[in-house]
Amino acid sequence: MKPKNELIEQREFHAILSSIADGVILTDRKGRIIHISSPAESMLNIEADEIVGKSISISTLIGKERQTKKGLVFCWEEKDCKEKSCPVYKRDNSRCWTVTDTCPNSVKQGVFRKKIRHCQTCEVFERNSKILEEPAVMLVKEVSISEPQNKVLQIKTNPIVDEEGNFLGLVRTLHDITLEREMSAMKDEFVSTVSHDFRIPLTSIKGYVDLILDGEAGEFNEMQKEFLTIVKQNSDRLISLINDFLDISRIESGKMNFNIKPENLKSLVQEVVNTFQKFIDEKKMEIDLKLSDKLPKVLVDHDRIIQVLNNLVSNAVKYTPPMGKVKVAVIKKKNYIVVSVSDTGVGISTKDQEKLFTKFYRVDSSLIKETGGSGLGLSICKTIIERHGGKIWVKSEENKGSTFSFSLPALKTEVKPQLIKQGMRILVVDDEPDISKLIQLYLEKEGYYVLKAFDGLKALEMAKKEHPDLITLDIMMGKVDGFEVLKKLKEDTHTASIPVIVLSVILDEKRGYRLGAADYLPKSVDKKKLIESINKIIGEKGQPEKEKRVLVVDDDRDIVSFIEFNLRKANFDVLKAYNGIEALKILKKQKPDIILLDLRMPEMDGYEVLGAIKKDKGLSGIPVIIMTAYDLDREKAEVLDLAVDKVSKPFSMRMLTSRIKETLGNDKGEEDG
Ligand code: ADP
């Protein structure tokens, strides 16, 4: 008796495949298409007759949809044809087209209309199609097509293998995920809007409670203090929850951006531990820091690594009973810097350890449930660390404690930390590597951190991205010369404030100073003169500023008055506007040193204000810091780039004041995020 499966007729078999909602395409072991189901035909806007029996790769089929409405895209090769009756025989060069499936480098691509002409003698498909000998593993890919309508398809490719393990061909299933993608985009939009609506009132709640607790509204009794502290703790919790949701949404939509710079992990750890000192003291816990000396820097996004450290240290404190111990260590292991946070807390079972880094996972115990948390932190940490090229892991024993560790690639070119002059960075622009190296040695010996660019274009790009404290600029360079670079630097609001010292054999000082050079020194470089000039310029930059004037533009009056209160306390003069039109009116009469600008406002929004400021020559040099409750990664990037800095609401006033001072060139203030 025949086995059961063979009782199905081929016609029935095709009918069954076509009744599956997902599209199905079958190919034999030589890569020839032997069946395409009706749903697959309509998904790809193709007819079975056009492709069955031919070796056409799936990417070619999809490519057809993406690239042309009129013809099929195939790879082709010109071949000598001996057959005079060949329908594609070209008398001029005696060649005909060969259609291939695999597209080796020598092969060209072309668009063919409907039917492919091919010669019967030099039968083409068979010869060039790739013969799959090894069963492939399952492949999944997502493709967008625009014909007959915009769609996103998920294509899964599986090998077909018989009972003896012989490879018979491939089965491809095409699943329409357009709706899922649309829903996901809607969800992102929803999360972003809702989080904005939460952030606005939270900015005021946090701001005013902080002011009361700082004693700015007069004295209060112990009970009032206790209640207000509860309000503060809960608003902080809500803020961190909203931030976690936003981060998850960013990760899922692939929109988590990083601002990478060389950083010293040791000082980041110190910064985080300081913010937890109060909680550690309250729980009568001990904290031990083991920070190796002379660690190389790492290339990281400062705020994101602070976020990871905050999460790990906060968990260690949260999940360790009073009188416990927390230890933070930073060491170098091969080419990596490894940070570990250990505690003597409740610990985690082996089973739970496997799931810790997945979204929303919290250990199912009453002690954990009593402690507030969302279960999102570690999964965000994992993404952040992996996106930096590192790894994160845990070792733990129940009731004994846990150690969470992460590694980050160490920077190879290392500048001794003790030599760094308060983090001052100088961009050396010179197309002569030997001279560039010499200047670098001079500067590093003096404790400056050196960045290098070997041509004008790179110099402009780095100045904008890295915003160094000073630039030394050669004039005679290929393509874009130093004068051109200087002109462009001074025209761009992002770079106009960076002092430039010209170092050149061309003695055209007048032109240099006219274009905005801070100093003009001849080459060959005199070390003493160069260092004197730099110290003088950077020293001037570091002088304490006179009282500066800040224009605050925000339609939320509560937020404006709490910013005003804090800025006046920090010795700033404050101008206020509650929408864009008012802001521009003020700017016609008075010129502030800096503008704090909300984006979403009635009548005239921040985007328009920013555009108007940058178009006006008299105002374009004023630095603008954007404040928004929306997800910054989703704001219009081209407009945001016109601002010198951006802060997300709710922010702490200490952080905002610090950013203002930093922008105005004062000493960097103490940040607390
Ligand atoms: P959250 O702390 O907000 O719940 P996390 O993603 O940071 O979210 O942590 C997930 C879970 O991992 C926690 O709920 C807790 O069960 C467990 N966990 C994390 N860190 C520790 C730790 N140091 N000690 C014990 N359990 C921990």
Boltz pocket constraint, residues with backbone or C-beta under 6 A from the ligand:
constraints:
  - pocket:
      binder: B
      contacts: [[A, 311], [A, 312], [A, 315], [A, 316], [A, 319], [A, 343], [A, 345], [A, 346], [A, 347], [A, 348], [A, 356], [A, 358], [A, 361], [A, 362], [A, 363], [A, 368], [A, 372], [A, 373], [A, 374], [A, 375], [A, 376], [A, 377], [A, 378], [A, 379], [A, 402]]
      max_distance: 6.0
